[in-house]
């Protein structure tokens, strides 16, 4: 199969064409006003490189930050939320707590739907699904009239306990479709059929808020690709690292919120499996953000809840929750385009604001006036201006002027030392985020291998590894477009969750089997229905009675029988002991939620590391690069990565230059090229020369 994967980031758009295992890549500047234009430009480039006709492409895979940006920048649709009477303020009340109780200036992200646009409907469903108050269709008619008269684009229907019985949500949706078919409709019982109304309401609002934008964008992109002759199926990457088809992506665009970072985690997990690396820290640094993810035994950590748009010092609780299957990662505003500045207290700050693609860093020569991390790397000699990606010629003088004006002069430093200060700040920001993420996950970093990819990550990977005490760094082939390469290894899958509260001792296996069968059937329908090869994975979310949170417990993939209680209790005890070191004998256990993940096994994916890179000719030479150990610029050997062969070894300091990034190997690190072309960097620790398999 000939497949194309594309990832639209805040600064660059990455495109990869897979031709029988040989990858052809392109990196172009993102076009924020019309994101599809940069993508199409990249598609044209890889088709020319591979000498492939548009009609020969069998599959197109796409990931984008468009939904994320719309949520963070509040540029979504004119949205109304319709709720059960008396529950209009759920989004405002949230968890009724202060995420930082001692900070009087704390602020949380405001609801996506303001109070005036949260309307009430008389109805009531009990927690067990019984109808306590019938749905009032007379009031519903008035609400629909208001939706039409106020030209509402999208509506989120969020009724209390709709996860247990969605009959009222579905009835209102039918009435709206009959009267105003142009209005987009999101049901909370479909996007997040789980308990905890705040998370469910917030997820429904997020889906409704971005649905018109994403649906129009995806429809336009599909039409543009078809017009160019690329008429193959278009798949989207979800936050969980899976693929979904175009129709499902349009219905549930909230599942695309972390699609780009998820692709990077899929790539790192694939590389970890191939090289036999049991403990990995994935490090993805692009032009706008840096992402870090823990991967154990070849699998990234997963979560069912994360926050978008944190307002207060990136603290948990300051954003709004989205409850969907997602890869558990930490994302911070530390990318190549992150802007450096000195605040009124004389502190040097880097990010989270980014210069993006427009106007871009000062060195791009496209109107940017602020110094960024890319400007700092250029001034330190880490980037060769003649080989920078995206077809951008770099202006060293503009970078020096911006750094001197905004950083060096206010701090009383030279431009070079100002640039070094910027790099140190951004590296320490990323190291701090990694430490916090590891602590929150109960994991250690010292035994891990850092797998680095993204346009800026190889420039900073060795420094980050040294700060974290990580002994080894692996830079895969095509690291500069790593997330797009990771898309090629994603599988077509869909996961559903449904809350069904039961005491484990009184488990109604027949009822659970019925619910699980319905969920699996719905997922199969979304994945194409009968005639395909499916694999199914089930899990239960369980806790001791009285606890406020659950743990994920693997459940049998077959029907539950008379021994279901015993099997689930044993699985719960094993998982609880693994997480917390002990169990609590005699305490009753509850099951709150069930999940079913269905994957299509007849859709191509590539569980392999890329083995060939696009060639860039760079004659071996010496460049003056600022070296942290020396505290001054020193000669670095500048080598073309494509000229290296497996088994080649080099001692730092040196630069490995390739088409879309540069790997910095500083003093104190050794380099070896692995059998698949990956770069293996080792800190010079006596007796530690272990290579991966």
N, C-alpha and C positions, 0 to 999 in steps of 0.2 A: 504493500500500500504506500502511496505517496500522501504524506500528511503535512499540514502547516499548522504551527502553533504560534499564537501572538499574545503578547502581554503589554497592555497600555499602562504605563506608569506616569507619575507626575511630571517627570522630566524627559524620559526616553520611552519609545515604543520598541519592543524587541520582537523580532519575527524569526522563526526557525522552520526550515523545510527539511523533513526527514525523507531521504531517498534511499530506501533499503539499508538503513543504518548509517549512511553518510549524511552529515548535517551541513546544511548551508544556512548562514545566519545573516541578519541585517539588524542594525541599531540606528534608529532615526529619531530626531527630536519629535516629541509629542506635540500635537496641534490642539491646544485646549479648546478653542472655539468649535472645532469639528473633529473630535477624536478619531473618527473613522478615516480621515484623510491621511494622517500619519501611518495608520495601520495599512491602508491600501498602498501607500508608497513603499513600505517595507515588504509587502507581498510581491509587488512588482520587482523589487530588487532580488529577492530570493529565487523567484521564477527565472529571472535572467541568469543568475549565478548557476543554477542547477540545469539550465537549458530545458525547462519543463513547460509545456503548454498549460494554460489555466484549466482547460477541460480535463487534464490528466490527474488533477488533484482529487483524491478519494475522500479526504476528511479534513475539516477545518476546526481547530480548537482555539477558543478565545477566553482570555481573562482580562478584566478591566477594573480600574479603580473608580469608574464613573459613579456607581451606587454609593461607594464610601464617601467620595467627595461631595455628592449631593446631600448626604446626611450631615456631614461635618460643616459644610458651608451653608446649610439651610437653603438650598436651591432646588427643592423638590416641588411637588404639585400642590395646588390649592386643595387641601384635604380636610375632610370632616370625619370625626369619630362619633359613632352612635353607640351608646352604652345603656345598660340597664338603669332604670330610674333610681337615683340615689347614689350612683357610682361615677358621677361626672368628674370627680377630683382624684381618681386613683393615680393618674400620671403625676399629679402635683404632690400627692402625699408620699408616693414612692414607698420606702420602707419605714417611714416615720423615724428616721435617725439622722445623725450628723456623721458623715464619714471622717470628719476631723473635728472632734468636739471642742478642742481648745483653740481653734483658729476662728476668730470672729469675722474674718473677711472671706471665709470659705464660700464657694459658689458652685452650684451644680448646673449641669446642662439643662436649659428649659425644655419643656415638652415640645415635641415636633408639631403638635396640634394645640393651638392656644385654647384657652377655656371657652371663649365665645364660639368656637367651632366644635365643641364637644357637646353633643345633643343627647337628650334622654328619651328612652322609649319604655313605656310600661310593659313589663314582662318579668318573670322570675322562674329560674330553674334551680332546684335543690342540688346539693353536692352529689347526691346519688343518682341524679338525672331525672327525678320526678318534676313534673310541671306544677309549680305552686301558684303561678299566675299566668293565665293565657295571654298570648301575644295580642296586643291591641292594634288591629289593622286600620282603625279609623285614625289613630294618632300617626301610624305609619304613613298613611296617605298625605297627611300634612307635612311630615318630614320630607317625603319625596318631593312634594311641591317646593319646599325651601331649597332642596338640593338643586332643582332645575332652575329656580329663579335666581339663585346666587352663583350659578355657573360653576358648581363644584366639579373638579376633575376626578377626584378619587375619594372613596369612602371606606373607612375601617369599621366593620361591625364587630363590637366587642361586648358580648353579653356575659354576665356572671355564670360560671359553671358550664359554659358552652362546650368545654372539653368532654363533659359527661353526657351531654345531650345537645346537639347542634340544631335541633329542629327550628328554634326561633330565628337563629342567625340565617339559616337557609331560606326560611320563608320570607324574611325581609329582603334578602338578596334577590329572590325571584321577583318580588314586587318592583324593586328598583330596576332590574333588567327589562321588565315589561314596559315600564314607563320611560326609562332613560337609558337605553342600551349603550350610549356613548360613555357613561360613567364607569370608571374602573372600580371594582369591588374586591375587598379583602375580608375574609372571614377569619377571626382569631382561632376558630376551631380547626381551620385547615393549616394555617402557618405555624401554630404552636398549640397543639391539643393537650396542654398540660396545666396542672394546678399552678397557683401563684399568679393572681390576676394582674399584678403590676407588670411582671415580665411578659405575660401573654398580651396584655393591652399594648405595651410598648413595642413589641415585635410586630403586631398587626399594624400599628401606626407607621412604623418604619417601612414595612412592605408597601402600604398604600401610598406613602409619601414619595417613594422612588419609582413606583410601578409605571405611571404614564411616561416618565422620562426614559426609563430603561426599555419599555416596550417599543417606543418610537425609535430609539437608537438601534435596538437589535433588528427591528424590521427594516430600517434604512440600510444598516450594514449588510444584512442578508440580500437585499435588493441590489446594492452596489456590487457585491461579490458576484451575484448571478449575472449582472450586466457585463462584468469583465470576463465572464466565462467560467468562473469558479462556482459551479453549480452543485457542489457536493454538500452533504449534511454539515450543519454548523452546530458544534457542541460548545457549551459554556462550562467553565471550571467553577465549582462551588467552594465555599469557605472550608468544607471538610476535605478538600483535595480530590473530589470526585468530578466526573463529567455529568452534565445533564443536557437534555435536548433543548432546542430553541423555545418550544411551547411551554415547557416547564419553567425555564428561566424567566419567561415573560410573566408567568403566573406567580412565581415566588422569587422576585429579584432580590429580596433581602438575603437570600442564600448566596448571593454573589459578592457580599460585602468584603470579604477577605480572600478573593479568588487569586490575586497575584501572589501574595505571601504564601498561600497554601501551595501553589505550584513549586515554590522554592523548597518548602518542607518536604514535598513529595520527592524532589530531586535528591535532597540530602539523605532521605530514608533509603532511596534506591541505591545510592552510592555506599551507604553504610552496609547494606546487605551484600553488595557485590564484593566489598573489601573486608567483610567480616569484622566490622567495627561495632561493638556492642553498645558503647556509650558515646554519644555524639552531641555537640552543640552546633546547630545550623546557624550560620551568620549570613544574612542577606542585606547588603547595603547598596541602595540605588541612589538616584539623584535627589529624592525627597525624604525618604525614611530609611531606618535600619530595623530589621526584624531578627529576632532570636527565638529559637525553638529547640527544646530538648527532645532527643530521639534515643530511645532505648530498644535494643534487640531489633533494630531495623524498622521501628514503628514510631511515628511522632505522637506526642501526647495529644489527646483529644479533649474537647470540652463541649458542653451543650449550652454554655452561656458566656458571653463576653460583653464588654462595654464599648460603645462608640462615642467619640467626641468628648473625651474627658476634659473638663474645664479647669481643674485646679491642680496644678503641679503633677499631672498624670496620675492622680491618686484614685484608687478604686472607690467607686461610689459617686464620683463627680461627673460621670457620663450617664448615658441611658442604656439599659440592658437590651440585648438582642439574644433571644433564646432559639438557637439553631445549631445543628451539628457543625463544629468548626475545629480546625487544628489549633491547639493551645499555644499561642506565641505571644511575645511582647513586642510591641511596635512603638518606636519613639521617633521624634522629629530630628534625626541625625543622618542626613544624606549628603551627597556631594554638593547639593545646592543649598544646604542649610546656611542661613545668613548669620554672620558673626557681628557682634556689636558690643560696645562698652556702655553699661547702664550708669545712671547718675551717681551710684555709689562706687564707681570705678571697677566694677566686676565685669569680666569678660564672659559673655553669654553666646552660645552657639545654638541656633534653632529655637523652637520648632518651625518658625517661619522659613519658607524656602523660596528661592528665586525661581524655581520651576524651569520650564522650557522657555517661557516668555515672562520677563526679558532674559532670564538665565543669569548665571554668574557673570561678574564683571569681565572675566577673561573671554567670554563668548563673543564679545563685541556686538551684542544685539540690544544694547540699551541698558543693560544692568549696571547699577552703580554701587551695589553693596558687595563687600567681600564675603566669600563663601568658602566652604571646605575645599572645593575644587580649586579655587584661587590659591588657597594655602598650599595644597599639594603641588600645584604648578610652581609656586615660588620656592618650595623646598627642593625642587628638581626631580620629584617623583614621577612626573608626567612629561613625556616627550611631546612637545606641541605639534610635531609633524605627524604623529600617529594616533591622535585622539579620535575617539569613536564618533559616529553620527555625522561625519563630514563637516565637523566644526573646526575651524582654524582658531587656535588660542592666541590671545593677545597678552603677552607677558607684562607689557608696560601698563595696561589697564588694570591688571591684577595687582601690580605693585602700587599703583596710585590709590586704589580702593583700600588695600590693606593698610597703607600708610595713613590715610586720612581717618579711617573709622576704627582702627585697632592699634596700630603701632604708635602713632603720635599721642593719643590719649593715655597710653600705658607707658610712654617713655621708652619704647623699644625700637630696634631696627625692624625693617619690613620682614626680614627673614625670621627674626625671633618672634615677631607678631604672628607670622604664619605658623611657626612651631607651637606657639601657645594655643592657637585655634585648633590645631590637630590634636594636641594633648587634651584639650577640653572635650572635644567630640569623642575621642577614644575613651576617656574616663566616663563620659555619660553612657556610652554603650557598655562598658565594663560594669558600671553600677547597675544598669538595667538587667544585665545577665546575672549578677549576684543575687539581686532581689528575686528574680524569676526562679532561680534555682532554689533559694531558701523557701519561697512560697510553695514550691513543688516538692520539697523534701529531698532534693537531689544535690549531689556534690559535683563540682566542676573539674577537680584536679586530675581525674583519670580520663577525661573526655578528649576526643579529637575535635578540633574546630574545622568544620567544612564551610568554606567561604566562597560566595558567589555574588553576582550583581556587579554592576559597573565599577563601584567604589570599594567593595569589600576586599579584594586582593591587595589594594593599596594599604589597608589598615589592619589586615588580619594578624600579621606577626606582632604588631604592637598590642592589639587586643589580647592575643594569646599570652604575651608576657605579663600583662596586667592581671590576667585571671589565673596565672600559674598553670595554664594548659600546655602540655608538652609538645603536641603535634598539631600541624595545620595541613589540611588537604584542599588544594585548589583544583577542581575538576576542569576538564576540557570544556570550552565554551562557557566559562564561568561568567563572562560579562552578560550573557543572556540566560542565566541559570533558571529563572522561573519559567520561561517559555520552554526550555528543554524539559523541565519537570512536568509540564502539561502533557508531554508525549507519553509519560509513564502512568498517567491517571486512568482509572477505570470508569466506565459508565455505571453509575449507581445512584440510589435514592434511599434516604433513611427517613422513617416516620417514627414519631413518638406519641404515646397516648397514656394519660394518667388513668389508672384503675386501682384505687386504693383497696388493699386487703391486708388482714393479719395473715402472716405466713402459716400459722397453725390452722387457720380456717380457709385456706386457699381454695377457691372455686376453680378447679382446673378446666372444667368444661367452658366456663365463661371466659377465662383467659385465652384458651385455645381459639375461641370464636373471634375475640378481638384481634389476636395475633394473625389469624388467617385473613381477616378483613384488611389489616394493615399491609400484609404481604401482597394481597391481591391488588390493592390500590397502587402500591409501588411498582408491581409488574406492569400494570396498565400504563403508568407514566413512562415506563422504560420500553414500551413497544408492544406489550401484550404477549399472547401465545406465539409459539414458534421460535422462541429464543432460549438460550441456555442461561439459567439463572443460578446464582449462589445466594444463600440467605444466612444472615448472622443476627442473633437475637441477644438482648441484654435486659436485665431488670435493675431498676434503681431502688435500692433497699437501705434500711436503716434500723437501728434499735429504737424501740418505742420510746418516745420522749425526745429523741434527737431532732434537730432542725434541718439537717442536710443528709443527703443520701450518698451512697457510693455505687459505682457501676459494677455489676456482677454479671458475668457471662451466663446465659441461659441456654438450655438445650435447643437445637435447631429443629427438633421433631416435636410432635404433640406431647404435652404434659400428661402424665398418667397418675396413678395412685401414689407413686413414690416422688411426686413433684416437690412436696414440702421438704423431704429429706435431701433431695438433690440440691435444691436451692439453698437450704440452710448450710450444707457443707461448702457450697461455692461461696456463700456470703462469709462464713467463718474464715475460709482460706484467704479471700480478698481483704477482709478487715485486718487479719493478722499481718498480711503483707504490707499494708499501708501504715498500721499503727503499732505493730509489734506484739499485740495481744488481743484476745477477745473478751467478752463479758458473759460468762456462763450464766444460763438461766434467764437472761433478759429476752423478752419477746421481740420478734423481728417483724417489720412491716414492709410491704412492697407498695411503692407509690406510682411508678411509671414503668412502662414497657417500651422498648424500641425494637424495630425491625429494620435491618439494612439489607437491601436486595441489590445485587450487582449482576450486570450482564457480562457473561464470560465470552461472548462471541463478538466483542468489539475490540479492535486492535489496541494494544498499548505496548510500550517498550520498557521492560524491566531490565535495562542494561545501561551502562555508562556510555556516553558519547566517546567515540574513539578517534575522531578526526576533527581537526579544526581548520577554519579558513586561514589561508597562508598570508602573512604579512612579511615582506622582506625588510629586515633591519640588519644592517651590517654590524657585527660585533664592534663595540667601541666603549669608551669610558665617559661617564657623565658625572658631573659634580652634584652630589645629593647630600642634603643636610642629614647627618647621622646623630641620633639621640645619644648613643654611647660616647661618641667623640665630642659632641657639643658643638660641631662645626661641619661645614661641607667637606666631604671627602670623596675620592674617586669610587664610583660604583661601576662594575662591569654591566653593560647594557646588552642583553642577549635576546634574540628572536626566539620566542617559545616554539614556533613551528619548526625551528632548526634543531631542536633537542630530540634525542632518541631515548627510548626506555633504557634505564640503567645509568644514564648520565648523572653525574654528581657535581655539585658546585657548592662552595662555601660562601656565605655572605661576607661582604655586602655585594649584592647584585640586583639588577632589575630584569624581569622576564616580561618582554613586551609582546603583546598580541593585538589582534584586531580591535577588541572592544574593552580591554582593560590592561592594567599592568600589575604584576605581582612584585611587591617589595620584599626582598630577603635581606634584612639588616644584619649588622654585625651580631654575632652570637647565635646565628641560625645556619643550619646546613640544609641543602636542597638535594632531593633525588627525584628523578622522573620515573613514575611507575609504569607498569606494562600497558595500561590503557591511556597513557599520556598525562595522567593527573600529576600534579606537583605535590610532593611530600616534604613539608618543612618541619625540621626538628630543632628545638632549642638545644644548644650544646650543653647537655647534662651528661657527665661521665657515666658510661655503662648503659646509656639509654639510646639504642640505635634500632629499636624494633620497627619493622616495616609492616604495613598491612598485608593481608593475603592477596 
